[in-house]
Amino acid sequence: MQLRLPVYCLVLLCLGCNTRKKADLIIHHAVIYTVDEQFSRAQAVAVRDGRIAALGSDEEILAAYEAPEVLDAGGKFIYPGFIDAHAHFLGYGMSLLQVNLTGTRSWQEVIERVQAFIAANPALSENAGWVLGRGWDQNDWPEKNFPDRAQLDSLFPKNPILLGRIDGHAAIANAPALAAAGIQPGQTLTGGLVEVKNGRLTGILVDNAVRLVQSKVPPPSPALLQKALQSAAASCFAAGLTTVADCGLMKDEVLFIDSLQQQQQLKMRLYVLLSDTTLNYDYFLPKGPYRTDYINVAGFKCYADGALGSRGACLLQDYADMPGWKGFLLRDSSHFAQRAAQLIDTRFQLCTHAIGDSANRQVLRIYAGVLKDKNDRRWRIEHAQVVNPADVAMFGRYSIIPSVQPTHATSDMYWAGDRLGPERIQHAYIYQQLLEQNGWLPLGTDFPVEDISPLKTFLAAVARTDTSGYPAGGFQVEQALTRQQALQGMTIWAARGCMEEESRGSLEPGKLADMVMLDQDLMEAPMQQVLKARTLATFSGGEKMYDANAAK
C-alpha cells in the first residue's frame, strides 16, 4: 500500500490536468468591458456553442478552459458587439449600389456624380433605365435652396431619375420620372408636397410625394437584393456592429432576408420593425412575432411627420425661417390612434417616427391613451428631436422610450437654429434630459441618413462635436451623455430597446458571444482619439466575421 499511494496520487493529479472544460474559443490578455449591471471588466473570455461560457482573469480562464482557438489580445479592448437601435439596413445596402451623393458641396457636383454613374453603367443609357441616388443636402451648399430639375431634364431626357435628400424625406425627380408617376402642377396630397414655381414642377418632392415616384421604380432582382444585403453586412461587421434594427421593412423583404439567413448566406442579426401597411398587419398580426437566431420581427414602424432639414417636421409654431409654415403630419392623427389601439393587445412593439414638437406631442398623447401608466411595453418614439418642455415628463410617466441618434444633433447643429429659433432650439436633441425619464436610452445612427460608424455616435453623444471637433466645448453640451452611458446606449440599452437584452448587449455567461475588439479604450482615450480607433475584429456568436489583418 505504501508503494501504491504515491502512484494513486499521481494518477489523480494527471486526471486533474485534463479536467479543463471544453470551449471553442478563448481570448485572453484583453481589457473586456462586459457592460453588465456593475459595468465590470475582465481579462479573458471563453466561448462555447456561440455563447459566452465564462469571463474572468487570464489565470482563471486559461486554467479552467481549453479550446482549439486561443487568441492573445495583447492588451486590446473588447466590448459587446455594437447594436444600432435605429437604421435602415436594406436601404443602406441598396444605396451602396446607387449614386452616392453624400458630401456633395453643390448641385453641380450632384450632376457630375450622376454623369459618372451613368457612364460607368452603360446599360442605363442603352435601356433608358432608372437612375437612383441619395445623400444630397442643400444645407451644405453655398446656395441653401432646393435645386431645380432643369439640368437633369437637359442632360438626361430619357432616363427617369430620382435623387433622394440625405434624410430620405425629400427628393428631386426629372421630367421622365415625374411623368411616370403622373405628377402634375397643382397636385396636392396629405402629408406631402409637390413643389411648383411659376406654374411649373421644380422636381422637388417632400415626404409622401416622393412615394408617388418610388412606387414606379422597378423592384430589384433577387440577385441584386442579395448583393445589397451582403454588402451592408460586410460594412456593419467592419464597423463593429453585430445587430441592427432595420426600421421599416415589407413582408416579402423580411421573408427574403430570412431565407438568406437560413442558408447561412447572411449572418447579420436584425431586429425588424415592419412598415405601417395593411399587407404587413394582415400577414404578421395573426402569426405574432417571428424570431430566429438571426432575425427578430417584433415591431411596427409608423411615420408621424417628416424631417427638419426639408421642413417636413410638424411644429407647434411656425418655422423661424419660413413664417406661415409649420410642416405637417404624414397622416391624420386618427390613423396613429387606430394603430395604437390595434397593437396594444398584441406582443408587437409600436415605434413612431416623430421629429417636430407637435408630432411628438400628438404621438405621446396617443401612446398615453392606451398605455395608461408605467409598463414594460417599450413603445418607442424614433428621433424625438424637438420636444416641448411641457411634454418631456410623458416619456417617464408612460414608460415611452425615446430612440435617438446622436449624430443627428451634430449634423443639424449648423442650421437647426435657423429652423427653430433661439428659444426652441434649446428643446431639441435633449438626450441627457430624455435619458433621465426612464433611466436608459437606446442609440442608433439612422444610417444611411448618417454615417454607419458607432464611433461617430459615441463622439457625438459624449463630446457633442462633429468629426473636426467643432464647436469647441460642444453643442448644447449640457445634454451630453457620459462615456459609460454612451457605451450602454450602443450595447445593452440598444438591445433592451429591441426586446433582446436577455441574449445580447452585454458580455455575460449564457449570452451570445457577439463582441468587437478595438485598439482604443473608449472609456479612457482622449476624445480626439475616438475616431482613430480601429476595429480589429468582430465576432458574431464567437465566429470571426471581420478581421482587420485579413482585410488589408
NORWO-V886834 format. One record per helix or strand of 2 or more residues. SS is the DSSP state (alpha for helix, beta for strand). FROM is the first residue (numbers start at 1). LEN is the number of residues. If there is no record, write none. Layout:
ss,from,len
SS,FROM,LEN
SS,FROM,LEN
This chain:
ss,from,len
alpha,2,16
beta,21,8
beta,31,3
beta,41,2
beta,44,5
beta,51,6
alpha,58,7
beta,65,8
beta,77,4
beta,82,6
alpha,89,7
beta,99,2
alpha,107,14
alpha,122,6
beta,131,6
alpha,138,3
alpha,150,6
beta,161,5
beta,170,4
alpha,175,7
beta,192,6
beta,200,8
alpha,208,7
alpha,222,17
beta,241,9
alpha,251,12
beta,269,7
alpha,278,7
beta,290,2
beta,295,9
alpha,333,11
beta,349,6
alpha,357,15
beta,380,4
alpha,389,3
alpha,393,5
beta,401,4
alpha,406,7
alpha,416,12
alpha,431,8
alpha,454,9
alpha,477,3
alpha,483,7
alpha,492,6
beta,515,4
alpha,527,4
beta,535,6
beta,543,5
alpha,548,4
